[in-house]
Amino acid sequence: MSQSQRHVRAYDEVLDQLGEVNSRRLIPTPALVCDLSLLLSNIERMAGLARDAGVALRPHVKSHKSAFIAKHQLDAGAVGLSFAKLGEAEAVVEQLRADGDHTVISALLTSPLVGRHPAERAAALAGQCDLIVVVDHCDGVDELEAAAVAAETTLSVLCDVDVGLGRTGVTGPAEALAVAERVNVATRLTFNGVQGYDGLTQHVVGREHRRAATIASTKRLTIVIDALEAAGFNVAIRSGGGTGTMGLDVEIGALNQLQTGSYVFMDRQYRDALGDDPEGRFAQSLTLLTTVISANHDDFVTVDAGLKSMATDAGVPVVVGHETASYRFFGDEQGVVTNPPGHSFRRGERLELVPPHCDPTVDRYDVIWLVHDDVVLGVIDVTARGRSQ
């Protein structure tokens, strides 16, 4: 709590009334609010689904960037954590160790590193955790090997495979074999498998359409796996997938580690795509609390959550509890919410919004408030906020 309190010294009134009835009304807005019981239920549900399916869970920290939540995921049975960026991993691993977690954390960097300095940082981090790094080019292997030799640490390597997204990854078996062979002759690196992730497939609307897209992307991955195994390489880890394809990935059976992330919070984008599908049966635990700051018009009010308050790549948020009300952006600092039939929002009234896209929205905040109904239970740091390098 001490680190959080340093971040929110201006919020002493709220912190002084933790656990008190109606303490939620004191949270300064705009603010991210998370229902703790729903969050923990989501974590346990995903852990149970993975356990029952016989696959390992390596949840993606990019969704929450919080050491507090990562700790709960590990305690629920996750084999390790996935990180989009090196800076995220450094921050969260450091905080977990500082909080007294003496277990060796398994951390997977899901984005390739480029250059001597990032490789040196990765080699240093490998001294603090069991580090796995993805690579999609032989030069990346050489950079990691040089850094690991200098630091006298060891790293595991996964070959990143482009399964259709086109963002990163080798484009076929020949390139994958070249990477694996280069790792095989390195002295401080161990080849440990493959990664295949298709972010676009996660949001395909309709489960059968999503199934077809997942089968197509998985086929690209299995072609590479088959080639590696035919060449004598042990493809121990087959990592990928996400919240939107979790059940489908289990059915298809090519992956043995799942990188689900957004399930802890959910958002409007996932809700629109998944609907009542099995992959969508997680609670909306995260909302954006906002205050009506002006109510001088009959048909709309102005709230204090604008462009700076949430990610805008996935459209507009949903107004919780008022299905006929709509939100639109009204500048950097403000938004407009229409008055629903039979109800006019009042100046000072608190509204809750479902963020369109949780990952980049969370990255805009120092803290997340943990609540139950109208009671504030605590406040946690967004440990890796802004750690995009």
VENMOGI-V505774 format. One record per run of one state. SS is the DSSP state (@ for helix, = for strand, . for the rest). FROM is the first residue (numbers start at 1). LEN is the number of residues. Records with the same first field share a line. If there is no record, write none. Layout:
# VENMOGI-V505774
SS->FROM-LEN ; FROM-LEN
This chain:
# VENMOGI-V505774
.->1-1 ; 8-1 ; 17-6 ; 27-4 ; 54-2 ; 58-2 ; 64-3 ; 76-5 ; 84-2 ; 99-7 ; 110-6 ; 126-4 ; 136-2 ; 152-3 ; 162-8 ; 171-2 ; 185-4 ; 197-3 ; 204-3 ; 231-6 ; 241-2 ; 253-4 ; 259-3 ; 265-3 ; 275-3 ; 281-5 ; 295-5 ; 304-3 ; 310-8 ; 320-7 ; 330-5 ; 339-11 ; 355-3 ; 363-4 ; 373-2 ; 382-8
@->2-6 ; 9-8 ; 23-4 ; 36-18 ; 61-3 ; 67-9 ; 86-13 ; 116-10 ; 138-14 ; 173-12 ; 200-4 ; 207-24 ; 243-10 ; 262-3 ; 268-7 ; 278-3 ; 307-3 ; 358-5
=->31-5 ; 56-2 ; 60-1 ; 81-3 ; 106-4 ; 130-6 ; 155-7 ; 170-1 ; 189-8 ; 237-4 ; 257-2 ; 286-9 ; 300-4 ; 318-2 ; 327-3 ; 335-4 ; 350-5 ; 367-6 ; 375-7
